[in-house]
Amino acid sequence: MPIPARRMALTVFSALAATTLFTAPAGATVFNQGISVHRDAYVAKDGSVTLSGTYHCEQASPSGAMQIKATVEQEGGGRLSIGAEQVVCDGQERRWVADAPGAFVNVHPGRAVVTAELQEVRFSGLMPKSVATVARDSQNVEFREH
């Protein structure tokens, strides 16, 4: 049974796209977008946490906005996800900072893994429609008391 030309073209395109996506270097991102995590992080005596890094991105789609989500995983401390301040997408490398108040945070001085994600949020009207991670970095960090 012959395969229709349109279906064959779609199959070939999908295979090429998957090959390109899965053979790209680890730091590669879509549309020249990237994020990094600084290896130093801070926890205050009251438990407040401060993380930082750098990012660069191009303008989000007209129906979307960009955001940064940082996740801390620490043995004996569980998992914490926090957002960073507003993202500016102008192609320039910029610094991001994410703070979490200590009231509900269980992070202590010592080693942890921090993963930062640059995400594009697409909207349908005023409601979020989808969230896509366009860049990610994960680092072993040392939380220091300050």
ChimeraX commands (.cxc) that place a marker at each C-alpha (Angstrom):
marker #1 position 0.00,0.00,0.00 radius 0.5
marker #1 position 1.65,3.27,-1.06 radius 0.5
marker #1 position 2.14,6.05,1.51 radius 0.5
marker #1 position 0.72,9.46,0.48 radius 0.5
marker #1 position 3.42,12.02,-0.34 radius 0.5
marker #1 position 2.14,14.49,2.27 radius 0.5
marker #1 position 2.32,11.87,5.03 radius 0.5
marker #1 position 5.81,10.81,3.91 radius 0.5
marker #1 position 7.03,14.44,3.95 radius 0.5
marker #1 position 5.61,14.95,7.45 radius 0.5
marker #1 position 7.27,11.75,8.67 radius 0.5
marker #1 position 10.65,12.76,7.22 radius 0.5
marker #1 position 10.36,16.28,8.65 radius 0.5
marker #1 position 9.44,14.89,12.09 radius 0.5
marker #1 position 12.40,12.51,12.03 radius 0.5
marker #1 position 14.80,15.30,11.06 radius 0.5
marker #1 position 13.38,17.61,13.73 radius 0.5
marker #1 position 13.73,14.91,16.40 radius 0.5
marker #1 position 17.30,14.17,15.30 radius 0.5
marker #1 position 18.20,17.85,15.46 radius 0.5
marker #1 position 16.52,18.30,18.84 radius 0.5
marker #1 position 18.03,15.27,20.51 radius 0.5
marker #1 position 21.55,15.68,19.11 radius 0.5
marker #1 position 21.88,19.37,20.00 radius 0.5
marker #1 position 24.50,20.26,22.61 radius 0.5
marker #1 position 23.26,20.36,26.23 radius 0.5
marker #1 position 23.47,24.16,26.35 radius 0.5
marker #1 position 21.56,24.66,23.12 radius 0.5
marker #1 position 18.22,26.41,23.33 radius 0.5
marker #1 position 15.47,27.43,20.98 radius 0.5
marker #1 position 15.77,30.87,19.34 radius 0.5
marker #1 position 19.04,31.86,21.06 radius 0.5
marker #1 position 17.67,31.65,24.60 radius 0.5
marker #1 position 19.64,30.49,27.60 radius 0.5
marker #1 position 19.84,30.45,31.37 radius 0.5
marker #1 position 22.49,29.64,33.96 radius 0.5
marker #1 position 22.63,29.11,37.72 radius 0.5
marker #1 position 25.35,30.67,39.88 radius 0.5
marker #1 position 27.03,28.11,42.10 radius 0.5
marker #1 position 26.68,30.23,45.25 radius 0.5
marker #1 position 23.31,30.53,46.96 radius 0.5
marker #1 position 22.32,32.02,50.29 radius 0.5
marker #1 position 20.07,31.13,53.19 radius 0.5
marker #1 position 19.41,33.66,55.97 radius 0.5
marker #1 position 19.01,32.84,59.66 radius 0.5
marker #1 position 15.23,33.20,59.23 radius 0.5
marker #1 position 15.29,30.59,56.42 radius 0.5
marker #1 position 14.92,33.04,53.50 radius 0.5
marker #1 position 16.59,31.77,50.34 radius 0.5
marker #1 position 18.30,33.74,47.54 radius 0.5
marker #1 position 19.31,32.18,44.22 radius 0.5
marker #1 position 20.75,33.88,41.15 radius 0.5
marker #1 position 22.13,33.36,37.68 radius 0.5
marker #1 position 22.06,34.87,34.22 radius 0.5
marker #1 position 19.74,34.57,31.23 radius 0.5
marker #1 position 19.27,35.88,27.72 radius 0.5
marker #1 position 16.24,35.61,25.48 radius 0.5
marker #1 position 14.54,37.01,22.44 radius 0.5
marker #1 position 11.04,38.44,22.60 radius 0.5
marker #1 position 8.34,35.91,23.49 radius 0.5
marker #1 position 5.59,35.23,20.99 radius 0.5
marker #1 position 2.89,37.93,20.76 radius 0.5
marker #1 position 0.53,35.73,22.77 radius 0.5
marker #1 position 3.08,34.87,25.45 radius 0.5
marker #1 position 5.33,36.04,28.24 radius 0.5
marker #1 position 8.60,34.73,29.69 radius 0.5
marker #1 position 9.24,33.68,33.27 radius 0.5
marker #1 position 12.01,32.06,35.30 radius 0.5
marker #1 position 11.38,29.16,37.67 radius 0.5
marker #1 position 14.12,27.97,40.03 radius 0.5
marker #1 position 13.89,24.67,41.89 radius 0.5
marker #1 position 16.04,23.66,44.86 radius 0.5
marker #1 position 16.48,20.00,45.81 radius 0.5
marker #1 position 18.39,19.34,49.01 radius 0.5
marker #1 position 18.83,16.15,50.98 radius 0.5
marker #1 position 16.86,16.48,54.19 radius 0.5
marker #1 position 15.29,19.69,52.90 radius 0.5
marker #1 position 12.90,18.49,50.26 radius 0.5
marker #1 position 12.07,20.50,47.17 radius 0.5
marker #1 position 11.36,24.22,46.72 radius 0.5
marker #1 position 10.27,26.02,43.52 radius 0.5
marker #1 position 10.32,29.80,43.32 radius 0.5
marker #1 position 9.98,32.40,40.59 radius 0.5
marker #1 position 12.39,35.18,39.72 radius 0.5
marker #1 position 11.62,38.83,39.06 radius 0.5
marker #1 position 10.23,40.02,35.73 radius 0.5
marker #1 position 12.09,38.80,32.65 radius 0.5
marker #1 position 13.28,41.25,29.97 radius 0.5
marker #1 position 13.79,39.63,26.57 radius 0.5
marker #1 position 15.97,41.88,24.43 radius 0.5
marker #1 position 18.83,39.51,23.51 radius 0.5
marker #1 position 21.12,40.93,26.22 radius 0.5
marker #1 position 22.57,38.77,28.97 radius 0.5
marker #1 position 20.91,39.77,32.24 radius 0.5
marker #1 position 21.08,38.69,35.86 radius 0.5
marker #1 position 18.13,36.99,37.54 radius 0.5
marker #1 position 17.47,36.71,41.27 radius 0.5
marker #1 position 14.87,34.57,43.01 radius 0.5
marker #1 position 14.00,35.05,46.68 radius 0.5
marker #1 position 11.81,32.93,48.93 radius 0.5
marker #1 position 10.73,34.11,52.39 radius 0.5
marker #1 position 11.70,31.77,55.20 radius 0.5
marker #1 position 8.23,31.09,56.58 radius 0.5
marker #1 position 7.66,27.86,54.61 radius 0.5
marker #1 position 11.17,27.12,53.34 radius 0.5
marker #1 position 13.15,24.09,54.52 radius 0.5
marker #1 position 16.61,24.84,53.06 radius 0.5
marker #1 position 19.77,24.77,55.17 radius 0.5
marker #1 position 23.44,25.65,54.59 radius 0.5
marker #1 position 25.20,23.00,52.53 radius 0.5
marker #1 position 25.01,21.36,49.12 radius 0.5
marker #1 position 21.93,21.29,46.93 radius 0.5
marker #1 position 20.96,20.98,43.28 radius 0.5
marker #1 position 19.38,24.08,41.73 radius 0.5
marker #1 position 17.61,23.88,38.38 radius 0.5
marker #1 position 16.63,27.11,36.62 radius 0.5
marker #1 position 14.16,27.11,33.73 radius 0.5
marker #1 position 13.39,29.91,31.30 radius 0.5
marker #1 position 9.76,29.33,30.38 radius 0.5
marker #1 position 7.42,30.79,27.80 radius 0.5
marker #1 position 3.84,31.10,28.99 radius 0.5
marker #1 position 1.26,31.33,26.22 radius 0.5
marker #1 position -2.12,32.84,26.94 radius 0.5
marker #1 position -5.63,32.35,25.66 radius 0.5
marker #1 position -7.28,35.62,26.60 radius 0.5
marker #1 position -6.27,36.30,30.20 radius 0.5
marker #1 position -5.71,32.66,31.13 radius 0.5
marker #1 position -2.47,30.69,30.65 radius 0.5
marker #1 position -2.86,28.17,27.84 radius 0.5
marker #1 position 0.51,26.40,28.00 radius 0.5
marker #1 position 3.98,26.65,29.54 radius 0.5
marker #1 position 7.05,25.57,27.55 radius 0.5
marker #1 position 10.59,25.39,28.92 radius 0.5
marker #1 position 12.89,27.00,26.34 radius 0.5
marker #1 position 16.15,26.82,28.34 radius 0.5
marker #1 position 17.31,24.91,31.42 radius 0.5
marker #1 position 20.44,24.70,33.58 radius 0.5
marker #1 position 21.08,22.53,36.61 radius 0.5
marker #1 position 24.03,23.03,38.98 radius 0.5
marker #1 position 25.34,21.69,42.25 radius 0.5
marker #1 position 25.40,24.73,44.52 radius 0.5
marker #1 position 26.63,25.51,48.01 radius 0.5
marker #1 position 24.12,27.30,50.24 radius 0.5
marker #1 position 25.93,29.69,52.56 radius 0.5
marker #1 position 24.42,31.42,55.57 radius 0.5
marker #1 position 24.29,35.21,55.38 radius 0.5
marker link #1:1,2 radius 0.2
marker link #1:2,3 radius 0.2
marker link #1:3,4 radius 0.2
marker link #1:4,5 radius 0.2
marker link #1:5,6 radius 0.2
marker link #1:6,7 radius 0.2
marker link #1:7,8 radius 0.2
marker link #1:8,9 radius 0.2
marker link #1:9,10 radius 0.2
marker link #1:10,11 radius 0.2
marker link #1:11,12 radius 0.2
marker link #1:12,13 radius 0.2
marker link #1:13,14 radius 0.2
marker link #1:14,15 radius 0.2
marker link #1:15,16 radius 0.2
marker link #1:16,17 radius 0.2
marker link #1:17,18 radius 0.2
marker link #1:18,19 radius 0.2
marker link #1:19,20 radius 0.2
marker link #1:20,21 radius 0.2
marker link #1:21,22 radius 0.2
marker link #1:22,23 radius 0.2
marker link #1:23,24 radius 0.2
marker link #1:24,25 radius 0.2
marker link #1:25,26 radius 0.2
marker link #1:26,27 radius 0.2
marker link #1:27,28 radius 0.2
marker link #1:28,29 radius 0.2
marker link #1:29,30 radius 0.2
marker link #1:30,31 radius 0.2
marker link #1:31,32 radius 0.2
marker link #1:32,33 radius 0.2
marker link #1:33,34 radius 0.2
marker link #1:34,35 radius 0.2
marker link #1:35,36 radius 0.2
marker link #1:36,37 radius 0.2
marker link #1:37,38 radius 0.2
marker link #1:38,39 radius 0.2
marker link #1:39,40 radius 0.2
marker link #1:40,41 radius 0.2
marker link #1:41,42 radius 0.2
marker link #1:42,43 radius 0.2
marker link #1:43,44 radius 0.2
marker link #1:44,45 radius 0.2
marker link #1:45,46 radius 0.2
marker link #1:46,47 radius 0.2
marker link #1:47,48 radius 0.2
marker link #1:48,49 radius 0.2
marker link #1:49,50 radius 0.2
marker link #1:50,51 radius 0.2
marker link #1:51,52 radius 0.2
marker link #1:52,53 radius 0.2
marker link #1:53,54 radius 0.2
marker link #1:54,55 radius 0.2
marker link #1:55,56 radius 0.2
marker link #1:56,57 radius 0.2
marker link #1:57,58 radius 0.2
marker link #1:58,59 radius 0.2
marker link #1:59,60 radius 0.2
marker link #1:60,61 radius 0.2
marker link #1:61,62 radius 0.2
marker link #1:62,63 radius 0.2
marker link #1:63,64 radius 0.2
marker link #1:64,65 radius 0.2
marker link #1:65,66 radius 0.2
marker link #1:66,67 radius 0.2
marker link #1:67,68 radius 0.2
marker link #1:68,69 radius 0.2
marker link #1:69,70 radius 0.2
marker link #1:70,71 radius 0.2
marker link #1:71,72 radius 0.2
marker link #1:72,73 radius 0.2
marker link #1:73,74 radius 0.2
marker link #1:74,75 radius 0.2
marker link #1:75,76 radius 0.2
marker link #1:76,77 radius 0.2
marker link #1:77,78 radius 0.2
marker link #1:78,79 radius 0.2
marker link #1:79,80 radius 0.2
marker link #1:80,81 radius 0.2
marker link #1:81,82 radius 0.2
marker link #1:82,83 radius 0.2
marker link #1:83,84 radius 0.2
marker link #1:84,85 radius 0.2
marker link #1:85,86 radius 0.2
marker link #1:86,87 radius 0.2
marker link #1:87,88 radius 0.2
marker link #1:88,89 radius 0.2
marker link #1:89,90 radius 0.2
marker link #1:90,91 radius 0.2
marker link #1:91,92 radius 0.2
marker link #1:92,93 radius 0.2
marker link #1:93,94 radius 0.2
marker link #1:94,95 radius 0.2
marker link #1:95,96 radius 0.2
marker link #1:96,97 radius 0.2
marker link #1:97,98 radius 0.2
marker link #1:98,99 radius 0.2
marker link #1:99,100 radius 0.2
marker link #1:100,101 radius 0.2
marker link #1:101,102 radius 0.2
marker link #1:102,103 radius 0.2
marker link #1:103,104 radius 0.2
marker link #1:104,105 radius 0.2
marker link #1:105,106 radius 0.2
marker link #1:106,107 radius 0.2
marker link #1:107,108 radius 0.2
marker link #1:108,109 radius 0.2
marker link #1:109,110 radius 0.2
marker link #1:110,111 radius 0.2
marker link #1:111,112 radius 0.2
marker link #1:112,113 radius 0.2
marker link #1:113,114 radius 0.2
marker link #1:114,115 radius 0.2
marker link #1:115,116 radius 0.2
marker link #1:116,117 radius 0.2
marker link #1:117,118 radius 0.2
marker link #1:118,119 radius 0.2
marker link #1:119,120 radius 0.2
marker link #1:120,121 radius 0.2
marker link #1:121,122 radius 0.2
marker link #1:122,123 radius 0.2
marker link #1:123,124 radius 0.2
marker link #1:124,125 radius 0.2
marker link #1:125,126 radius 0.2
marker link #1:126,127 radius 0.2
marker link #1:127,128 radius 0.2
marker link #1:128,129 radius 0.2
marker link #1:129,130 radius 0.2
marker link #1:130,131 radius 0.2
marker link #1:131,132 radius 0.2
marker link #1:132,133 radius 0.2
marker link #1:133,134 radius 0.2
marker link #1:134,135 radius 0.2
marker link #1:135,136 radius 0.2
marker link #1:136,137 radius 0.2
marker link #1:137,138 radius 0.2
marker link #1:138,139 radius 0.2
marker link #1:139,140 radius 0.2
marker link #1:140,141 radius 0.2
marker link #1:141,142 radius 0.2
marker link #1:142,143 radius 0.2
marker link #1:143,144 radius 0.2
marker link #1:144,145 radius 0.2
marker link #1:145,146 radius 0.2
view
